[in-house]
Amino acid sequence: MKKFISLVLTLCMVCLTGAVLAEDDITGDWFADYYGVVMKLTLNEDGTAAMSLSEQMSGTATWTLEGDKFTMTESETGTVTEGTFTGTELVLKQGETEIPFGREPLEGIKLAEVKADAAAEEFEGVWKVQYMSMAGMLIDAETAAASYGEQMPVLTVKDGKISFSNEDGSENGMMSMYGSAPMEMTYADGELSCELALGELKISFKCIMLQDGMLGFTIIMGDEVSMGFYFCRTGEAEAPAA
């Protein structure tokens, strides 16, 4: 019986030691939430790394670990990123921003399905941006704007026309770029849309509704989507003058 108990204790110590070693191993997959975008970092035993920020954005790097100091150098740009490794968490620094990575896989922002039969009246109102879409990524716009000291654009849809302003009511850069007058939109097949030309460049704007009541606004330059915004309703549009 004593030998059996001794064997059990020995096996327990081996298991505990193995768990500690696994915990201290920096190699493998790491995940972080970056303004709602899932960042994945894979550290290989040979000192190479693979990074991805979206399906469209990925790259490779090399890495080193000296004590708790982590250093990563991007292969294409040579950009050096430093951080710290605690055994259970990897924290990377980008300027004044710290990005904590953990082992648990994360899910990014998920949008509802498009409401294809949305009526024109459903678009009317005042809308505050919640997410931005760029390069295949959905970003939490409010968090990103707060970090950079920017104001969030507010979209107003009134009588089928759209206009942008800042949260404090001042003119937003969107309207400065495309004209300060509200843009006349055409309703068809559950969407609002319009086109304008800047020289030889054709720019299209499109508003859609999602099943959860969120409004999507897309800017298409030429044949490519350049930027998108997703808004939540903040109030009702003013009633038309009698």
C-alpha positions, 0 to 999 in steps of 0.5 A, a space after each residue: 500500500 505504501 508503494 502504491 501511495 508513493 507511486 500515485 504521489 509521484 505521478 501527481 507531481 509529474 502531472 503538475 510539473 507538466 502543467 507548469 511547463 506547458 503554461 510557461 511555453 510561449 509557442 503556439 496560438 495566441 488571440 487578442 481583441 483589437 477594437 473588436 477585430 480578432 488578432 491571431 498570433 502563432 509562435 513556432 518553435 523555430 523562432 518564426 511567427 504568423 500573424 493575421 488580423 483578418 482574412 485579408 491581412 496577414 504576415 510573417 515575423 521572427 521572435 525572441 524571448 529573453 526572460 520575460 521580454 518578448 521581441 517580434 520583427 515583421 518580415 516584410 516591413 522590419 517593424 519591431 514590436 516588444 512586449 512581455 510574457 508572464 507565462 499565461 499572458 502575452 502583452 504586446 505594446 504599440 506606442 502607448 497601447 497595450 494589447 493582451 493576448 490569451 490562449 482562448 480563441 475569440 470571435 469577432 463582431 458578427 452582423 445580422 442578416 440583411 433585411 431585403 424587404 426593408 421599407 423606405 420609412 425604416 431608414 428615416 431617423 438619426 443614426 450613430 455609428 457603432 462599427 466601421 468596416 475596412 479591408 475586410 475588418 469590422 472595428 468597434 468605432 466608438 472604442 477606436 475613436 475614443 483612443 484617437 480622440 476623434 468624434 463619431 459621425 452621425 447619419 441623418 436620413 430625412 425625406 430620403 436624403 442623407 447627411 453627416 455631422 459630428 456628435 457635437 453637431 459640427 460638420 463631419 469630414 464625410 460631407 466636406 469630402 462629398 459636398 455639404 448638402 444632403 444627398 438625395 437617395 433613391 429607394 429600390 428593392 429595400 435599399 437607398 442608393 445614389 451615385 456621384 462623380 468626382 472627375 473620372 471617378 464614380 462614387 456610389 453610396 448605399 444604405 441597407 437595413 439589417 434584421 436587428 434594426 442596424 443600418 449599413 452605409 457603404 461607400 463604393 469607389 469605382 468597382 471596390 468597396 472602400 469603407 462601410 459604417 454600421 449605425 444604431 438608431 439614436 432618435 427620430 428624424 424631424 417631421 417634415 415642415 407643413 
